[in-house]
Amino acid sequence: MPPFLRLIGFFVAVVVLMNVLRQVPGIGGLFHGFFAFWIVAILLSAALSRLSKAGLERHKYARQVRELGTVESPHNQGKLGSLLLASGRAKRAIPHLERAVAGDPETVEWHYRLGLALLRAGRAKDACVELGRVLELDDEYGYGAVQLRAAEAALIMGDAQAALTRLAVFERNHGPRPESAYWRGVAHKQAGDRAAAKQAFGEVSHLASEGARYQGSENRRWIARAAWSRWF
């Protein structure tokens, strides 16, 4: 479509949207005049930009899935499984990661990704087994992330002591983090030690305040979870 037609279509869409918004009770009176027109135009432009970006991301994702799925090598299967896992499709990722592990059992990444996929798919018992293999191969994999995921899986299985053991190793090697303190609180709470649990949950905010700025959004999640778990 020629650029000038797209521009005309955009302004027509702005006018239509303004007319729709004028019918909304309580706020309709705000959408009159030149200033309101440009506000709506800016908002519509931002929305279309986000939709376009999301569409491009979906297209890129679909292309990567097709390309990786064409070759049955362990490496490609592992990458495909990892891609599916990262996009929230843990159950779909499992068979690809299982093939990667079967074909390349020495690559720790495939064992870790499979353990994580099993955990996210609600198969904590199987996740414990797979993460246990990762711990045997490299107990510091992912800068200690395997210890945290093994602790999480152990807690789902009701094994608070195993979780505390994993968390102790992580904090010994890397120091306490908001996430490790949170899981430590959950483990103590599960074990019936409410005083230790409350103390651990209380550490989360302090540790988050000392964290790097880029970790802010992630740390706020652990603060919120700790606050809820501390009182409920």
C-alpha positions in Angstrom: 0.0 0.0 0.0 1.4 3.5 -0.9 2.5 5.5 2.1 0.0 8.3 1.6 -2.9 5.8 1.7 -1.5 4.3 4.9 -1.4 7.8 6.3 -5.0 8.5 5.3 -6.1 5.2 6.7 -4.4 6.0 10.0 -6.1 9.3 10.4 -9.5 7.7 9.5 -8.8 5.1 12.2 -8.1 7.9 14.7 -11.4 9.7 13.9 -13.3 6.4 14.2 -11.6 5.6 17.5 -12.4 9.1 18.9 -16.0 8.7 18.0 -16.1 5.3 19.8 -14.4 6.8 22.9 -16.9 9.7 23.0 -19.6 7.1 23.6 -17.9 5.7 26.7 -19.7 7.0 29.9 -17.6 9.0 32.2 -14.7 9.7 29.9 -16.5 10.5 26.5 -16.4 14.2 27.2 -12.6 14.2 27.1 -12.4 13.2 23.5 -13.3 16.4 21.7 -11.0 19.0 20.0 -7.6 19.1 18.4 -5.6 18.2 21.5 -7.7 15.1 22.1 -7.2 14.1 18.4 -3.5 14.1 18.8 -3.6 12.2 22.1 -5.6 9.5 20.4 -3.3 9.5 17.4 -0.3 9.0 19.7 -1.9 6.2 21.6 -3.1 4.5 18.5 0.4 4.8 16.9 2.0 3.2 20.1 -0.6 0.4 20.0 0.0 -0.4 16.3 3.8 -0.3 16.9 3.5 -2.8 19.7 1.2 -5.1 17.6 3.7 -4.9 14.7 6.6 -5.8 17.0 4.6 -8.7 18.5 3.8 -9.9 15.0 7.5 -9.8 13.9 8.5 -11.7 17.1 5.9 -14.4 16.4 7.1 -14.7 12.8 10.7 -14.9 13.9 9.8 -17.6 16.5 7.8 -19.6 14.0 10.7 -19.5 11.5 13.2 -20.6 14.2 11.0 -23.5 15.2 10.7 -24.6 11.5 14.4 -24.3 10.9 15.4 -26.2 14.1 12.8 -28.9 13.5 14.1 -29.8 10.0 17.2 -31.5 11.4 17.0 -34.3 14.0 20.5 -33.7 15.5 20.7 -33.6 19.3 22.0 -30.0 19.1 19.0 -28.9 17.0 16.6 -30.8 19.2 18.1 -29.2 22.3 17.9 -25.7 20.8 14.3 -26.3 19.7 13.4 -27.6 23.2 15.1 -24.6 24.8 13.2 -22.2 22.5 9.9 -23.8 23.3 10.7 -23.7 27.0 11.7 -20.0 26.9 8.4 -19.2 25.2 6.4 -20.9 28.0 5.7 -24.2 26.2 7.3 -26.5 28.7 5.2 -29.6 27.8 6.0 -29.3 24.1 9.7 -28.8 24.9 10.1 -32.1 26.9 10.2 -34.6 24.0 12.7 -32.5 22.1 15.0 -32.1 25.1 14.6 -35.8 25.9 15.9 -36.6 22.4 18.8 -34.1 22.9 19.8 -35.8 26.2 19.5 -39.3 24.6 21.7 -38.2 21.7 24.2 -36.1 23.6 24.2 -37.2 27.2 27.5 -35.3 28.0 26.0 -31.9 27.4 24.9 -30.5 30.7 22.7 -27.8 29.2 20.3 -30.4 27.8 19.9 -32.1 31.1 19.3 -28.8 32.8 16.8 -27.6 30.3 15.0 -30.9 30.5 14.9 -30.7 34.3 13.5 -27.2 34.1 10.9 -28.2 31.5 9.7 -31.1 33.7 9.5 -28.8 36.7 7.5 -26.2 34.8 5.2 -28.9 33.4 4.3 -30.0 36.9 6.4 -33.2 36.9 8.5 -32.4 40.0 9.5 -36.0 40.7 11.0 -36.4 37.2 12.5 -33.0 37.5 14.3 -34.0 40.7 15.9 -37.0 38.9 17.0 -34.9 35.9 18.3 -32.0 38.0 20.2 -34.6 40.1 22.0 -35.7 37.0 23.0 -32.1 36.4 24.3 -31.8 39.9 26.4 -34.9 39.3 27.9 -33.4 36.1 28.3 -29.8 37.3 26.8 -28.7 40.6 27.6 -25.0 39.7 25.8 -25.1 36.4 24.2 -21.8 35.5 26.2 -20.0 38.2 24.4 -22.1 40.8 20.9 -21.9 39.2 20.7 -25.7 39.3 20.9 -25.6 43.1 17.9 -23.2 43.2 15.8 -25.3 40.8 16.7 -28.5 42.6 15.6 -26.8 45.9 12.3 -25.7 44.2 11.6 -29.2 43.0 12.4 -30.7 46.4 9.9 -28.4 48.0 7.2 -29.4 45.6 7.9 -33.0 46.6 7.7 -32.0 50.3 11.4 -32.6 51.0 12.3 -29.4 53.0 15.6 -30.8 54.2 16.8 -31.6 50.8 15.8 -28.1 49.7 17.7 -26.5 52.6 20.8 -28.5 51.7 20.7 -27.2 48.2 20.1 -23.7 49.3 23.0 -23.9 51.8 25.3 -24.9 49.0 24.1 -22.0 46.8 24.5 -19.4 49.5 27.9 -20.7 50.5 29.1 -20.3 47.0 27.3 -17.2 45.9 26.0 -15.5 49.1 22.4 -15.1 49.9 20.1 -13.7 47.2 16.5 -12.6 47.3 15.4 -15.8 45.6 17.5 -18.1 47.8 16.2 -16.3 50.9 12.6 -16.7 49.7 13.0 -20.5 49.1 14.8 -20.9 52.4 11.7 -19.3 54.1 9.4 -21.7 52.2 11.6 -24.6 53.3 11.6 -23.6 57.0 7.8 -23.0 56.8 7.3 -26.4 55.3 9.4 -27.9 58.0 7.3 -26.2 60.7 10.0 -23.7 61.8 7.9 -20.5 61.5 10.4 -18.3 63.3 13.2 -19.3 60.9 10.8 -18.9 58.0 9.8 -15.4 59.1 13.4 -14.4 59.5 14.3 -15.7 56.0 11.3 -13.9 54.4 12.4 -10.7 56.2 15.8 -11.0 54.6 14.4 -10.8 51.0 13.7 -7.0 51.0 17.1 -6.2 52.5 19.0 -8.4 50.0 16.9 -6.9 47.2 17.9 -3.4 48.2 21.6 -4.4 47.9 21.1 -5.9 44.4 22.0 -4.5 41.1 19.6 -2.0 39.5 19.0 -4.3 36.5 17.7 -7.0 38.9 15.0 -4.6 40.2 11.9 -6.1 38.5 13.0 -9.7 39.3 13.7 -8.8 42.9 10.3 -7.1 43.4 8.7 -10.4 42.5 10.5 -12.2 45.3 9.7 -9.3 47.7 6.0 -9.7 46.9 6.1 -13.5 47.2 8.0 -13.2 50.5 5.5 -10.7 51.9 2.6 -12.9 51.1 4.2 -16.1 52.4 5.3 -14.4 55.6 1.8 -13.7 56.8 -0.3 -16.4 55.0 
